[in-house]
């Protein structure tokens, strides 16, 4: 079962929006930098680790479509995925370690490691999952 769970998170593509909801020219320019796009993705990862489903609206566009090995999913499907993975695994604020990030245009490619504990009766043990993720970051709604 753990192998199946790990395989289903190996590749995901996220369409995310900039952190700021303002649309001024200066804000758009600031959100177009590689550093700001990495920050948007990091915010998404922190939301995932915390299981803060309501905060997803801050970074995911309403027309979000995620492409995972389990199939495509909308925003509600992504919320259900978070709930699904919080059931067998225990996350903390340091669960996700970003190993590499490359920004090119609207795309942010991330290689990261998830350090999570497996929920089991009587004991918990730590496992490490390697993840490769591709996000499309741009101001406003995802295209």
N, C-alpha and C positions, 0 to 999 in steps of 0.2 A: 504494500500500500504506500509506503513512504517513497519508493522509487517512482510510482505513478504520480504522486503529488509533486515530486521534484521535477519530473519530466514535463508536467503541465505548466510549470513556471519558467522553463528554460528560455522561451522566447515570447515576449509580449511587445506589442506596439501600442503606444499611448498617444492620443491627440490631446494635448494639454494647452491651457491658455495661460497667459502671463498672470503673475500674482496680483498686479494692480488692476482694479476695475476701471480706473480712469483711462480716458482715451486721448489725452492731450498729446501733441507732437513730441514733447520732451519725454513723456512717459513711454510712448511707442518706441522712440529711439533708445531709451534706456533698457527696454525689454527685448530689444533686438540684439543685445550683446551676448556673446557666448557665455559669459559669467552669469548673466541673468537667466539664460535658458537652463544652465546647470542648476541654478537655485530653484527654478520652478520644478524641475524633476526631483531635486532633493526634498522639496516640500511634499511632493506626492509620495515619496518613499516614507517620510516621517508620518504622514497621514495613514498610510498602509500599516506601518508598525504599530501605531496607536489604536488602529481599528476605528478611527474617527470618521465614520461614514458620512456625516453631514458636512464635513470639511471638504469632501471631494468636489463639491460644487465650486469651490474656490479655484480649483486648478484644472478640472476637466470640463471641456465644452459640453453643452447640453446634447449635442449630436455626436458625442464620443462613440467611436467604434473601436474596440480592442480586438486584436488578432492574436489569439493564443493557440497553443497546440490542441486545446480542447474545443476550439472553434471560435467564431466571432461572437462578441457580446457587446451590449449597449451599456450605458451608465449603471442601470439597475443590475445587470448581469455582473458588472465589476464589483458592485457593492456585495452581491451574493458570494462572489469569489473570495473577497476579503473575509467575510464571515466563515466561509468554508475553511480557509487556511488558518484562521484563528482558533478553530476547534481542535485540530491535532497538535498545533504548535503554540509555544509561548514566545511572544515577541517582547523586546524591551527597546528603549530608545537607541541602543547601540547595536541592534540586530543586523542592520544593513551596513556593510562596508563597501564603499564605492572604490573599485580597483582602478578603473580607467573610464574616462569620459571624453568623447570626441564630438565637437559641434561642427556641423557643416550646414549652412543655410538654416532651415527650420528643423533639421534633424539633430537629435542628441542620442548618440549611441553610448550605452553604459554597460560596462562589465562590472558585476558586483558579486559579493558573497553575502549570503544570509546565514547568520549564526543564530539558530533558534533551538529551543528545547522542545523535545517531544513529550507530550502529555501521555503518561502511562500510569496505571495504578501502582502505587507504592514507590515509584521513583521517576526521575526525569533524567534524560540524557541529552547532551548537546549534539546537534548535527550541523553540517555546513553544506549549503546548497550554492552552487555556482549559477549565476543568472546572467543572461545577455538580453538587454532590453533596448528597444528603439522607440524614441518618443519624437513626435512632431510638435514643436513648440512655436506658437505664434500668437500675436495679439488678437483678442476677440475669439470668435468661434472657430472650431477646427474646420478645415476644408477638405 
